[in-house]
Amino acid sequence: MDLKVYRKSLNQWTKNLVIFVPDLFFIALTYLLIFVINYYTGLGEIVNLLQSGSLESIDVLKEYFSANVFQLIISAIVFIATTFFFGVGVLALKYEMIRDVIQGKKASIFKAYKKSHKRFWQVVFMKIFVFIISILVVILVSFFTGLTYFIFSQISVELGRLLALFVAVAFILLAVFGIKFGILFRYPVMFLTNKTKAWISLRESFRFFIKDPVYIFVTWFIVFILSIVIWLSSGIINYVLGMIQGLSSNYWFVLICILLISLVGVLLNLIAEIWGSFILFDRYKS
């Protein structure tokens, strides 16, 4: 595999570390929301009670939900809505900065923000379309699996179950890889071309997949290998930090180790995601 792909994308994001800022801010906001909701609903106390294994925990849990159902529903709606729409804004902002870097410019949050709001709703529609496609796939897989079982169970129930299982697995694999590869370049299409509408970007991404499936597969494989390497690195670092944590029972020492493990996981996941995005944009542009 040509290592130039990795070197080029690595050089791009390491010289534009400002690209990490929106994601880091989003993660901080998410943790803050969790803390506020935990404080507002008192959910942390219930979790501690459940972990204690007390026989009274089930009764307490029932009382808690009956007394706080309104607060829990409001908190869930606020959390989902805030993280979804803010996450979309972060995504649009990040991809605008990646586009600028791909085009030889310096990444700038302020310049990217001025352009990103124009694509905000298109990113929302993109997520909605992908969700609808996923639902349709589930419906189709269920329909053909049920139809296969209905037809062949007339001959033999065991045969019907076996063929239904085979059809389900085959359709799921085809759907997962078909959708994964088909929509792989949806955001590069949206941000690197004039095809900014969500459904047009999806259509062009699928057309690219049909036209050159090998190129799509190689691109996905490059990103996949990168993710595996970073995942293994994260596992090794966390294992070492876990071993260090076990050397002392001091509260602050243990807390610092836990925070470091969490921070390493977050940063490495971010690196994998942003590095992979640069690879996708570079591969699509070329």
QUIWORA-V295677 format. One line per field, one symbol per residue. burial: b if it has 16 or more other ideal C-beta (glycine too) atoms within 10 Angstrom, else e. Layout:
BEGIN
burial=???
END
This chain:
BEGIN
burial=eeeebbeebbebbeebeebbebbeebeeeeeebeeebeeebebeebeeeeeeeeeebeeeeeebeeebeeebeebeeeeeeebeebbbbbbbbbbbbbbbbbeeeebebeebeeebeebeebbbebeebeeeeeeebeeebeeebeebbeebeeeeeeebeebbeebbeebeeebeeebebbbbbbbbbbbbeebeebeebbebbbebbeeeeeebeebbebbeebeeebeeebeeebeebeeebeeeeeeeeeeebeeebeebeeebbbbbebbbbbbbbbbbee
END
